[in-house]
Amino acid sequence: MAALTLVLEKSKGEEPWIVEQQIFDIINSYLQPTDGPSASQAAEQLSQLFPYHRPSSDAEKEEPASFLYELWGLVLKIAQQIQYQHPGQDKLVVLINTLRDLPSELKVPIWGSESRIWQDLPLLGPNLTEVAHTIGPEHDDRWVNFNAFCARLTRDGTCDRSAHAIWDLREALEEEPDQREEAAKEHGKQLDIRIPVAANWITIAGNVLYRHSGDCGKDGELGVASQGRLYSGQAGFSLERWAFWKERFGAIKVNEGVADGTKQAAEEAEIAMMKIENSS
């Protein structure tokens, strides 16, 4: 596994909070291919930074929600720096799962209700939603990497982001290009941006999405997950919609208006969907 070059991103002239720097150093060391701590060691080190676990001599400890918001915000910034195909993304999910599984009876008030540290992974979901609403195709690799990381969290049962997936699949596969020549060219560029993200959702978390499709209509936190212009079937997840997506991937793999990499991603997604169906 190639070494990762990660940075603690701060605004110009802004100094990192000392605990934030410690969090970054632990995760950065853990994600490197050699000489870093194990997942168990890194998870325990992160847990010891939780305000209730730090020495009582630490002045002006922050509220649990403040710490958790900083922790997950930093984790997601790191995830965006790791290329979607790099093993470091899987390794980061393993760390989160290991943190979740640490034995602890501690419960803390978070936004008006009690949450378990770490079993509930409190505030991870809201942080994921916030980033999903603020990052998009204009962020290039960071957007692709973030979506792949969400797919891995979904695949491993860490935090189900399938409601997020359905919107990415809709935007990539259910929208219709304007038939004017220039508009059609622009649509090809949009497919080059969006198809790899949609394909990653299938190749990484396709088994989960197919299971939701069999549940007929599961659409999670985002409500009805309405259809794009090309698809007029049932909203939400359904086997009908799954079949439509597979058909669209098949059409895009031979679309001369898209890049070769886009065709390959579409073909890989189509093959993955067929394998998932055959194994279910």
C-alpha positions as CSV (number, residue, x, y, z in Angstrom):
1,M,0.0,0.0,0.0
2,A,1.4,3.4,-1.0
3,A,2.1,5.9,1.7
4,L,-0.5,8.7,2.1
5,T,0.2,12.4,2.2
6,L,-2.4,13.9,4.4
7,V,-2.7,17.4,5.7
8,L,-4.6,19.0,8.6
9,E,-6.6,21.5,6.7
10,K,-7.0,24.9,8.3
11,S,-7.9,28.4,7.1
12,K,-4.9,30.6,6.3
13,G,-3.3,31.8,9.5
14,E,-5.5,29.6,11.7
15,E,-3.7,27.4,14.2
16,P,-5.1,24.0,14.9
17,W,-6.7,23.2,18.3
18,I,-4.2,21.0,20.2
19,V,-6.7,18.1,20.6
20,E,-7.5,18.4,16.9
21,Q,-3.7,18.1,16.1
22,Q,-3.5,15.0,18.3
23,I,-6.5,13.4,16.5
24,F,-4.9,14.1,13.2
25,D,-1.6,12.7,14.2
26,I,-3.2,9.4,15.5
27,I,-5.2,8.9,12.3
28,N,-2.4,9.9,10.0
29,S,0.0,7.5,11.7
30,Y,-2.5,4.6,11.7
31,L,-3.3,5.0,8.0
32,Q,0.3,4.8,6.8
33,P,1.4,1.4,5.5
34,T,4.1,0.7,8.0
35,D,5.1,1.3,11.6
36,G,1.8,2.8,12.6
37,P,-0.5,1.7,15.5
38,S,-3.1,-1.1,15.0
39,A,-6.7,-0.3,14.7
40,S,-7.3,-1.2,18.3
41,Q,-4.4,1.0,19.5
42,A,-5.5,4.0,17.4
43,A,-9.1,3.6,18.5
44,E,-8.0,3.5,22.2
45,Q,-5.8,6.6,21.7
46,L,-8.7,8.5,20.1
47,S,-11.0,7.5,22.9
48,Q,-8.6,8.8,25.5
49,L,-9.0,12.3,23.9
50,F,-12.7,12.3,24.6
51,P,-13.2,15.2,27.2
52,Y,-14.5,12.8,29.9
53,H,-11.4,10.7,29.5
54,R,-8.8,13.4,29.5
55,P,-7.0,14.3,32.8
56,S,-9.0,16.4,35.1
57,S,-6.2,19.0,35.0
58,D,-7.1,19.9,31.4
59,A,-8.6,23.3,31.7
60,E,-11.9,24.4,30.1
61,K,-12.8,21.0,28.6
62,E,-15.2,21.3,25.7
63,E,-18.7,19.7,25.6
64,P,-19.0,16.2,24.3
65,A,-20.9,17.3,21.2
66,S,-18.2,19.9,20.4
67,F,-15.5,17.2,20.6
68,L,-17.5,14.8,18.5
69,Y,-18.3,17.4,15.8
70,E,-14.6,18.2,15.5
71,L,-13.6,14.5,15.5
72,W,-16.0,13.5,12.7
73,G,-15.4,16.6,10.7
74,L,-11.7,15.9,10.7
75,V,-12.2,12.2,9.8
76,L,-14.3,13.2,6.8
77,K,-11.7,15.8,5.7
78,I,-9.2,13.0,5.8
79,A,-11.5,10.7,3.9
80,Q,-11.8,13.2,1.1
81,Q,-8.0,13.3,0.7
82,I,-7.7,9.5,0.2
83,Q,-8.3,8.4,-3.4
84,Y,-11.4,6.2,-3.7
85,Q,-9.5,3.1,-4.8
86,H,-6.8,3.4,-2.1
87,P,-6.9,0.8,0.7
88,G,-6.6,3.6,3.1
89,Q,-10.3,4.3,2.8
90,D,-11.1,0.7,3.9
91,K,-8.6,1.1,6.7
92,L,-10.3,4.3,7.9
93,V,-13.7,2.5,8.1
94,V,-12.1,-0.3,10.1
95,L,-10.8,2.4,12.6
96,I,-14.3,3.8,13.0
97,N,-15.8,0.3,13.5
98,T,-13.1,-0.5,16.0
99,L,-13.8,2.7,17.9
100,R,-17.5,1.9,17.9
101,D,-16.8,-1.6,19.4
102,L,-14.7,-0.4,22.3
103,P,-16.2,-1.6,25.6
104,S,-17.8,1.3,27.4
105,E,-20.8,2.1,29.5
106,L,-20.5,5.9,29.1
107,K,-23.5,7.8,28.0
108,V,-23.5,11.5,27.4
109,P,-26.1,14.1,26.5
110,I,-26.1,14.9,22.8
111,W,-28.6,17.3,21.3
112,G,-31.2,16.7,24.0
113,S,-30.9,12.9,24.3
114,E,-28.4,10.4,25.7
115,S,-25.9,8.7,23.4
116,R,-23.5,5.9,24.1
117,I,-19.8,6.5,23.6
118,W,-18.8,4.9,21.3
119,Q,-21.4,2.4,20.3
120,D,-23.8,4.9,18.8
121,L,-21.1,6.8,16.9
122,P,-23.0,10.0,17.9
123,L,-23.0,12.9,15.4
124,L,-21.3,10.9,12.7
125,G,-24.5,10.8,10.7
126,P,-25.2,14.6,10.9
127,N,-21.6,15.3,9.9
128,L,-22.0,13.1,6.8
129,T,-25.2,14.8,5.9
130,E,-23.6,18.2,6.3
131,V,-20.7,17.4,4.0
132,A,-23.0,15.8,1.5
133,H,-24.9,19.1,1.3
134,T,-21.8,21.2,0.9
135,I,-19.7,19.1,-1.6
136,G,-20.5,18.4,-5.2
137,P,-19.1,17.7,-8.6
138,E,-17.3,21.0,-8.7
139,H,-15.0,19.6,-6.0
140,D,-13.7,16.9,-8.4
141,D,-11.7,14.2,-6.6
142,R,-12.8,15.2,-3.1
143,W,-16.4,14.6,-4.1
144,V,-15.6,11.2,-5.7
145,N,-13.6,10.2,-2.7
146,F,-16.2,11.3,-0.2
147,N,-19.0,9.3,-1.9
148,A,-16.8,6.2,-2.1
149,F,-16.2,6.5,1.6
150,C,-19.9,6.8,2.3
151,A,-20.4,3.7,0.2
152,R,-17.9,1.8,2.4
153,L,-19.6,3.0,5.6
154,T,-22.9,1.7,4.1
155,R,-21.4,-1.6,2.9
156,D,-19.9,-2.4,6.3
157,G,-22.9,-1.4,8.3
158,T,-21.1,1.5,10.0
159,C,-23.6,4.2,8.9
160,D,-26.1,3.5,6.2
161,R,-26.0,6.2,3.6
162,S,-28.2,4.4,1.0
163,A,-30.5,7.4,1.0
164,H,-27.5,9.5,-0.2
165,A,-26.7,6.8,-2.8
166,I,-30.1,7.0,-4.5
167,W,-29.7,10.7,-5.3
168,D,-26.3,10.1,-6.8
169,L,-27.7,7.3,-8.9
170,R,-30.7,9.4,-10.0
171,E,-28.5,12.3,-11.1
172,A,-26.2,10.1,-13.1
173,L,-28.7,7.7,-14.6
174,E,-32.2,9.2,-14.7
175,E,-31.7,12.6,-16.2
176,E,-32.2,13.3,-19.9
177,P,-29.9,15.4,-22.1
178,D,-31.2,18.3,-24.2
179,Q,-31.1,17.1,-27.8
180,R,-29.3,20.3,-29.1
181,E,-25.8,19.5,-30.1
182,E,-24.0,21.7,-27.6
183,A,-26.3,20.6,-24.8
184,A,-25.7,17.0,-25.7
185,K,-21.9,17.5,-25.5
186,E,-22.3,19.1,-22.1
187,H,-24.4,16.1,-21.0
188,G,-21.5,13.8,-22.0
189,K,-19.2,15.8,-19.7
190,Q,-21.7,15.5,-16.9
191,L,-21.8,11.8,-17.3
192,D,-18.0,11.7,-17.2
193,I,-18.3,13.4,-13.8
194,R,-21.3,11.5,-12.3
195,I,-21.1,8.0,-13.7
196,P,-17.9,7.0,-11.8
197,V,-19.6,8.1,-8.5
198,A,-22.7,6.1,-9.3
199,A,-20.6,3.1,-10.3
200,N,-18.7,3.2,-7.0
201,W,-21.9,3.0,-5.1
202,I,-22.8,-0.2,-7.0
203,T,-19.3,-1.8,-6.9
204,I,-18.7,-1.0,-3.2
205,A,-22.2,-1.1,-1.6
206,G,-24.3,-2.7,-4.3
207,N,-25.3,-5.7,-2.1
208,V,-26.9,-3.3,0.4
209,L,-28.6,-1.2,-2.3
210,Y,-30.0,-4.4,-3.9
211,R,-31.3,-5.6,-0.5
212,H,-33.1,-2.2,0.0
213,S,-34.5,-2.5,-3.6
214,G,-36.1,-5.8,-2.6
215,D,-37.6,-4.0,0.4
216,C,-39.6,-2.0,-2.1
217,G,-39.6,1.7,-1.5
218,K,-37.0,2.2,1.2
219,D,-35.7,5.7,0.9
220,G,-34.4,6.5,4.3
221,E,-33.9,10.0,5.6
222,L,-34.4,11.8,2.3
223,G,-38.1,11.0,2.0
224,V,-39.5,10.0,-1.4
225,A,-36.3,10.2,-3.4
226,S,-38.2,11.3,-6.4
227,Q,-37.5,10.1,-9.9
228,G,-35.5,11.7,-12.7
229,R,-37.0,12.5,-16.0
230,L,-36.0,9.2,-17.7
231,Y,-37.5,7.0,-15.0
232,S,-41.3,7.0,-14.3
233,G,-41.5,4.0,-12.0
234,Q,-41.8,3.7,-8.2
235,A,-39.9,6.3,-6.1
236,G,-37.4,5.2,-3.5
237,F,-35.6,1.9,-3.8
238,S,-37.3,-0.9,-5.9
239,L,-36.3,-3.8,-8.1
240,E,-37.9,-1.9,-11.0
241,R,-35.5,1.1,-10.4
242,W,-32.6,-1.2,-9.9
243,A,-33.3,-2.8,-13.3
244,F,-33.6,0.6,-14.9
245,W,-30.2,1.7,-13.5
246,K,-28.6,-1.5,-14.8
247,E,-30.1,-0.9,-18.2
248,R,-28.7,2.7,-18.2
249,F,-25.2,1.5,-17.2
250,G,-25.4,-0.8,-20.2
251,A,-26.3,2.0,-22.5
252,I,-23.6,4.3,-21.2
253,K,-20.9,1.7,-21.6
254,V,-21.3,2.0,-25.4
255,N,-22.1,5.7,-25.5
256,E,-19.6,7.4,-27.9
257,G,-20.2,10.7,-26.2
258,V,-18.4,9.8,-23.0
259,A,-14.8,9.1,-22.0
260,D,-13.3,5.6,-22.1
261,G,-13.0,5.7,-18.3
262,T,-16.7,6.4,-18.0
263,K,-17.6,3.5,-20.3
264,Q,-15.4,1.2,-18.2
265,A,-17.0,2.4,-14.9
266,A,-20.4,1.8,-16.4
267,E,-19.5,-1.7,-17.6
268,E,-18.0,-2.6,-14.2
269,A,-21.2,-1.4,-12.5
270,E,-23.4,-3.4,-14.9
271,I,-21.4,-6.5,-14.3
272,A,-21.5,-6.0,-10.6
273,M,-25.3,-5.7,-10.6
274,M,-25.7,-8.9,-12.6
275,K,-23.4,-10.8,-10.1
276,I,-25.3,-9.4,-7.2
277,E,-28.6,-10.6,-8.7
278,N,-27.2,-14.0,-9.5
279,S,-25.9,-14.5,-6.0
280,S,-29.0,-13.4,-4.2
